[in-house]
């Protein structure tokens, strides 16, 4: 699995979202989202933009940050919200 798709899956898991929820937010079926997350179909720019919004990230950060940097940022953000 490529590192970008790993970021997409890990972000979903960190936020505790099932594939069905993310698919609904993107306006697609769960099966279609599963194919995108696994790399069987490509993520469009529209999907990337919606994913960035869902995870409250800029599109630039979503694309350019490493998986580790992105996941650390999300964990820190979630901890601030919980406090």
C-alpha positions in Angstrom: 0.0 0.0 0.0 1.4 3.4 -0.9 2.1 5.9 1.9 -0.6 8.3 0.8 -3.3 5.6 1.0 -1.9 4.6 4.4 -2.4 8.2 5.5 -6.0 8.1 4.3 -6.7 4.9 6.2 -4.9 5.9 9.4 -6.7 9.2 9.6 -10.0 7.4 9.4 -8.9 5.0 12.1 -7.6 7.7 14.4 -10.8 9.6 14.2 -12.8 6.4 14.8 -14.8 6.7 11.7 -16.1 3.6 9.9 -15.8 3.5 6.1 -19.5 4.0 5.8 -19.3 7.4 7.6 -16.5 8.7 5.5 -18.2 7.5 2.3 -21.4 9.3 3.4 -19.4 12.5 3.9 -17.9 12.1 0.4 -21.3 11.4 -1.1 -20.3 8.0 -2.4 -21.1 4.4 -1.4 -19.0 2.4 1.2 -17.9 0.1 -1.6 -16.7 3.0 -3.7 -14.8 4.4 -0.7 -13.3 1.1 0.1 -11.9 0.9 -3.4 -10.4 4.3 -3.1 -8.8 3.6 0.3 -7.3 0.4 -1.0 -6.0 1.9 -4.2 -8.2 0.0 -6.6 -9.6 3.4 -7.8 -8.0 6.8 -7.6 -9.0 9.6 -5.2 -10.2 12.6 -7.2 -9.2 16.1 -6.2 -12.8 16.6 -5.0 -12.5 13.6 -2.7 -9.2 14.8 -1.4 -10.6 18.2 -0.7 -13.6 16.7 1.2 -11.3 14.4 3.2 -9.1 17.3 4.2 -12.2 19.2 5.3 -13.5 16.1 7.2 -10.2 15.8 9.1 -9.9 19.6 9.5 -6.6 19.8 7.6 -5.5 22.0 4.8 -5.3 20.2 1.5 -1.6 21.2 1.3 -0.9 19.6 4.7 -2.9 16.5 3.8 -0.9 16.0 0.7 2.6 17.1 1.7 3.1 16.0 5.3 4.5 12.6 6.0 2.2 10.0 7.4 3.9 10.3 10.8 3.7 14.1 10.9 0.1 14.1 9.9 -0.9 11.5 12.4 0.9 13.3 15.2 -0.8 16.5 14.3 -4.2 14.8 14.4 -3.6 13.1 17.7 -2.4 16.4 19.3 -5.5 18.2 17.9 -7.8 15.4 19.3 -6.1 15.7 22.7 -6.7 19.5 22.8 -10.3 19.0 22.0 -10.7 16.4 24.8 -9.1 18.6 27.4 
